[in-house]
Amino acid sequence: MSDMGSFRDAAVAWAAGGPCGPARRLAAALPVRAVVLLEGPSDVAAVDALAASRGRDLAAEGVCVLPMGGAMSVGRFAGLLGPSGLGLRLTGLCDEGERPYYTRGWERAGAAPHGFFVCAADLEDELIRALGVTRVAELVRAEGDTRPLRTFLRQPAQQGRTSQQQLRRFLGTKKGRKIHYGRVLVEALGPDRVPAPLDDLLAAL
């Protein structure tokens, strides 16, 4: 495991009620200068893929990309790691519905307002709109998921939904699928097609 991975795990353990010492020591030793607070691992996969496509190593730059296991945890993580805690710079990416959690978390941690970026629905929706449903369907076929997609589309619950809504829901129907396609969809983006929230997040780091 990388040193930044060790810091990330120590921070998660601290937020869950563990000791603060390991995270503090690693933050100082690495050093860590910023933390990107994300809801889950699929968002991490997308951010890491975009950074790699631009030749950036965020860990080497002192940036920890951290999945919190749910947006409602943002206040806890922001308080421990931000200005009122370890003193690290905070940024993040969230869905529109999660904006209030991030806003309150930033305020309570004493972080600069508007230091996070908001997706219209969620990141998968942003990526599907950026690529277009035809291109996303091509990528699903290329990844060997044609049969699961066809089975999914035959379900009564999917009738009447738009193709974009169907694809977005499909990505979340199997454990690990959102993580996998978080990387695949980002890697398929042209430089001028990166969704604004994701592009702005990386530009701010």
N, C-alpha and C positions, 0 to 999 in steps of 0.2 A: 504494500500500500504506500502511496506517495505521502510525503509529509503533510500536504494540504488535505489529503484524504483523512489523515489522522486527526487534524484539527477539526475537520467537518464532523467526524464521529464524536469527538470530545465535546463539541458544541451541542450536538444533538443530545448526548447523554446529560449534559448540564441542564439543558432545557427540560429534560424529563425528570429533573430532580436530583441528578448526580452532582459530584463535586465540581467546583469551578476551576480548581488548580490546573488540571491537564490542559484545558482550553486556554487559560491565561498564559501558561508557559509556552505552549506551541505558538500562540499568536505573537508573542514577543520574539521567539526564536526564529520564526520563518523569514521575515515578519509578514503578518497579514495586514493589508491596508484597507481592504473593502470586502464586504459580504453581499452576495446577490441572493435575496430571499425568494424562493420559488415554492409553489404549492407542492409539486411532486417530481418524481424522476423523469417523466416525459418532458417536462419543461427544461430540466437539466440537460437531457439529451439534445434538445433543440439548440440551447445556448452553446453547449460545447461544440456541436457540429458547425454552427455559424462561425464561432471563434476559430476553429480549425481551418475552415474554408478561407479565412482571411489571414492565415499564418500566425495566429496568436495563441500563446500558451498562457491562459489566464492564471493558472496556479503559479507559474514562474513569475508572473507580474504581481503576485501577492493578492490575488482575487480568489475568494472561496465561493463557489457556486453551490448553494445549500438547499436541498429539498426538505421542507418542513413537515411533510406528512399531513398537509391540510392548511388552508389559508387562515383558519381561526387561530392557528398557533403563532401568527405573525407578531402579535403584541409581545408574547413571551420572548421570542427570538430577538426582536428589535430592542427590547429592554436590556437583555443580557449582552448583546453584541454591539449595539449602537453607542451614541454619545454618552448615554447615562450608564453604560456598562463598560465594555472593553474599549470604547472610544473609537470603534471602527466606522468607516463610512458605510452607509446602508444604501442599497438600491434593490430593485426587484421588478417582477413582472407578475401581473395578476389579471384575472377575469374581471369584467365590468361588475359582476355581482359581488366580487370580493373587495371592491374599492373601499367600502366603509371600514373593513377590518384593517387594511393597510393604512388608511388615513389616521385612524385612532392609534394604531401601533406606532406610526412615525411621530405623532404628536406627543405621546407619552414618553417616547424614548428621547425626545429633544432633537430629532433628526430634521434635516432641512425638508420643508414641505415639497411635494411634487417630485420627490426623489425616486419615484417608482413609475412604471409604465403600464398602461392598461389596454388589454385586448378587448375588442368590441363584444365578443361572446366568450371565447376562450382561444388559446393559441392554436388548437387544431382548426378551428373555424377560420382564423386568420390565414393559416397556411393553405387550406383548401381554396379559399377565395383568391389567394395570390397565384396559385398554380392553375386553377380551373379544374372543374370536376373531370373533364376528359383526361387531363394529364395525371391527376391523382388515380383515376381508375387504371390507367396504363401502368403506373407504379405498383399498384396493388397486384396486377397480373404479373408484373416482372418479379415481384417478391413471392410468387407462388400461392397467393391467397385468392385466386379466382373462384374456386369451389366454395370456400367459406363465405365469400361475398355474395355469390349467387343464392346460397341457402339463406343468408341473412335477408336479402332483398325480397324473398318470397314470404317472409313473415307478415301476417296481417297488420301488425303494428307499424310496418314501414310503408304501407299503402297510403298514398295521399301526401307523403312527405316529399320535399324537393330532393333532388340528387345530392345537393350539398348537405342537407340535413341527414340523409341516409349515410353518406360517407363519414360524416363526423361521428355519428352514433356507432358505426361499424368499428371505427378505430378504438372504441372503448369497450368492446364486447368480449375481449379475451385478455387475461392477465399478460402483461408484457407487450401487448400490441401497440399501445400508445407510445411506449418508450421506443420501440423499434421504429415506428413511423415518424416519431419526432425527429429522429436522425435522417431517415430516408427522405422525407419531404423537404427538410432544410437543404440537404445536399443537392436536391433537384432544382432549387431556386436559382434563377439568374441573378446577377449582382443588383439589377434594378427592380427585382420583384420581391425583395425581402419585406415582409410586413413591417410597417412603421414602428410598432411597439418593440419588436425584437431588434430592429436595426438601431433604434434610438438607445436601447439598453446597452448594446455593445459599444456604440459610439461614446456613451457616457463613462465607460470604464477606462 
